[in-house]
Amino acid sequence: MALAEKINHDITNAMKAKDAARLGALRMIKTALTLRGTEIAGPLDDTEAIRVLQKLLNQRRDSAEQFRAAGRVDRAEQEEAEARLILSYLPAAPTEDEMRAAVDRAIAASHATSIKDMGAVMKLVRAEFEGKSVDGKALSDLVKAKLSA
């Protein structure tokens, strides 16, 4: 089942269960996917849908962090709940060992020797993990550490 179809199915189930919080988050996801579909003027495949979900996930995490800093714990928890829901639709993230191995392969393939080559290494690693949920900051830190050593 395509990702967009699964979300539509889950919206129906949330409506039947009268789960307002889940329904609101699912509708937000559906709206973002629909908007992206109009922007690219074509059918939205799962790869593009995953990109949209990753963007929404990052937005929710940033918002939760800002709400916590402002002392708005209730709003932070709501954003974190939405982030968990979004995360449930994303493919499993690579393990730290998989990320390390991918960084090592990318460094070898790009013949990177210093931090100046970080962009080329990141591009190769991102391509390898296309369609997976990868924490960009953790990946960036890992590449920096490898190239600085």
C-alpha positions in Angstrom: 0.0 0.0 0.0 1.4 3.4 -1.0 2.2 5.8 1.9 -0.5 8.3 1.0 -3.1 5.5 0.8 -2.1 4.2 4.2 -2.4 7.7 5.7 -5.9 8.0 4.2 -6.8 4.7 5.7 -5.5 5.7 9.1 -7.5 9.0 8.9 -10.6 6.9 8.5 -9.7 4.7 11.5 -8.9 7.8 13.6 -12.3 9.3 12.7 -14.1 6.1 13.7 -12.1 5.9 17.0 -12.8 9.5 17.7 -9.1 10.1 18.3 -8.9 13.9 17.8 -5.2 14.3 18.4 -4.2 11.5 16.0 -6.8 12.7 13.5 -5.4 16.3 13.6 -1.8 15.1 13.0 -2.8 12.8 10.2 -4.8 15.6 8.5 -1.7 17.8 8.8 0.4 15.1 7.1 -2.2 14.6 4.4 -2.3 18.4 3.7 1.5 18.6 3.4 1.5 15.6 1.0 -1.3 17.1 -1.1 0.5 20.5 -1.2 3.7 18.9 -2.3 1.7 16.9 -5.0 0.5 20.2 -6.5 4.0 21.7 -6.4 5.5 18.9 -8.4 2.5 18.7 -10.7 2.4 15.0 -10.9 1.8 11.9 -8.8 3.5 11.8 -5.5 5.6 8.7 -5.2 6.8 7.2 -1.9 10.3 8.7 -2.1 8.9 12.2 -2.4 6.3 11.5 0.4 9.2 10.4 2.6 11.0 13.6 2.0 7.9 15.5 3.0 7.5 13.5 6.2 11.2 14.0 7.0 10.7 17.8 6.7 7.6 17.6 8.9 9.5 15.5 11.5 12.3 18.1 11.6 9.8 20.9 12.0 8.1 19.1 14.9 11.4 18.4 16.7 12.5 22.0 16.3 9.1 23.3 17.6 9.2 20.9 20.6 12.7 22.2 21.4 11.6 25.8 21.2 8.5 25.2 23.3 10.5 23.4 26.0 13.0 26.4 26.1 10.0 28.7 26.5 8.6 26.6 29.3 5.6 25.4 27.3 5.8 21.8 28.2 2.3 21.0 27.1 2.9 22.2 23.6 6.3 20.5 23.5 4.7 17.2 24.4 2.1 17.7 21.6 4.8 18.4 19.0 6.7 15.3 20.2 3.6 13.2 19.9 3.1 14.4 16.4 6.8 13.6 15.7 6.4 10.1 16.9 3.4 9.6 14.7 5.3 10.9 11.6 8.2 8.7 12.6 5.9 5.7 12.5 5.4 6.2 8.7 9.1 6.6 7.9 11.4 3.7 7.1 13.7 2.5 9.9 16.7 4.7 10.4 20.2 3.2 9.8 22.1 2.1 12.8 25.2 4.0 14.0 27.4 1.1 12.6 25.7 1.4 9.2 26.2 5.1 9.2 29.9 4.7 10.1 30.4 2.1 7.4 28.6 4.4 4.8 30.8 7.4 5.9 34.0 5.2 5.5 32.9 4.1 2.0 32.1 7.7 1.0 35.4 9.0 2.2 37.2 6.2 0.3 35.1 6.8 -2.8 35.6 10.6 -2.8 39.3 10.4 -1.7 38.4 12.9 1.0 41.4 14.0 3.1 40.2 17.0 5.0 37.1 18.9 6.3 37.1 20.8 3.0 35.8 17.6 1.4 32.9 17.3 3.7 30.3 18.3 1.1 31.3 15.6 -1.3 31.3 13.0 1.5 27.8 14.1 2.7 26.4 14.0 -0.8 27.6 10.4 -1.2 26.3 9.3 2.2 22.9 11.0 1.6 22.6 9.2 -1.7 23.2 5.9 -0.1 20.6 6.5 2.5 18.0 7.9 0.1 14.5 7.1 1.3 15.6 6.3 4.9 15.1 8.5 7.9 18.6 9.8 8.7 19.4 12.3 11.5 21.3 14.9 9.4 23.1 16.4 12.4 24.3 13.1 13.7 25.5 12.2 10.2 27.3 15.6 9.8 29.0 15.2 13.2 30.2 11.7 12.3 31.6 13.0 9.0 33.3 15.9 10.7 34.9 13.5 13.3 36.2 11.2 10.6 37.6 13.9 8.4 39.2 15.8 11.4 41.0 12.7 12.6 
